[in-house]
Amino acid sequence: MKKRQVAVLGLGRFGQAVATELTRLGHEVLAVDSSGRAVQEVANDVTHSAQADVTDADALRELGVGDMDAAIVAVSSNLEASILCTVQVQRLGVPRIIAKAANALHGSILERVGANRVVYPERETGLRVAHSFAAPSVRDYLDVAPGYGIARVPVAGTLAGRSLGNLDLKRASGVTVLALHRHERVMLHPAPAEVLREGDDLIVAGLDEDLERLPSTGTAGT
């Protein structure tokens, strides 16, 4: 598993959930907020924490945000701050930017100024975002027990055109295929001979570290 360096900018409930879960998954996390209280709340649960203005380019540069593998802009209540933070992170050259949006218009602006992926708090929890970051092939994640979950994996890239038997995900990645979702049809425990098609969704279950080993679908960052 490739462990990454991630900056989480903004430590409301969503940002705290993302930061602490990514740390639990083994990534190196820098958690930043202008509120000293918010920083203190996560200080013991993340790799690094700092109090700073997330819209200040100099502050972000001094913290080393530009050297991170990714940044998660978890500010959304202040639209101006959210947009400016995304712009600053993009200018620092961070290769992957995930930004939280309050609504569709906000999300559209974030995409235009550099966000590779936009998430909406009413649809996605911090836990799900953390897992879909850690395992780029995973689109949705359901926590079943500590360290174990069920995930939805869109079929694309190297998965399309191959049979489940040929992929043998149980042997290759340690996950169990529970179902195959194709258009309006759901196939429970699909046969090994079933050939995956672009646009299908696999529903799989396994340990978090096994979900991270799933082959890339080519949809990361969407």
C-alpha positions, 0 to 999 in steps of 0.5 A: 500500500502506498502511504501518502502525505496529505494536508487537510485544510479546515477542521470542522466535523468533516475535516476532522473525520477525514484527517483522523481516518486518513491517519488511522489508515496509515497516511501522514496527515497535516491538519490545519485550521485558523482555530486553535481549539479545532487544531487542539481537538485533533492534535493527538489523532493526526501526524502533524497539526498547525494553526494557520490561515488556510487562505494565506499562501505564505503560511501554507508554503511554510507548512510544506503544503506544496510538497504534499501528495494531496490536499483536502480543502474541507472549508465550505461554510465560507465560500470565499475562503474555500475558493481562495484556499483551493486556488492557493493549493493549486498554485503551490503545485499540489497534484491532487486536490479534493474540495468540499462544496456547499452546493452545486454552484460552489462545486462548479467554481472549485472545479474551475479553480483547480479541484480534481474532485468535489465532495458534498457534505450532504452526500458524503461523510468524512469517513467515506471520503477518507476511504475513497482517497486511500483506495482510489478505486473505491467510490463508496464505502460503508464501515461495517466494523473497525478495519473492515468495510463494504465498498462500491468499485466502478468498473473501468480501466483494467477491470473492464472486459475481464471475467471475475474468474480471471481477475480472482479478486479474492486471491489478488486483493483479498476481497470478496465480491458480493454483487455486480450492479449493471444498469437496473439489475443486481446480481448477487454472488455473480458467477466467475464466468461473468465478464465485467463491462464498462459502467458496471459497479462491483460491490465488494467486502474486505479489510481496509488494507485489502480494499486499498490493494484493488486494481486501479479503475482509472477513475481516481480523482473523479 
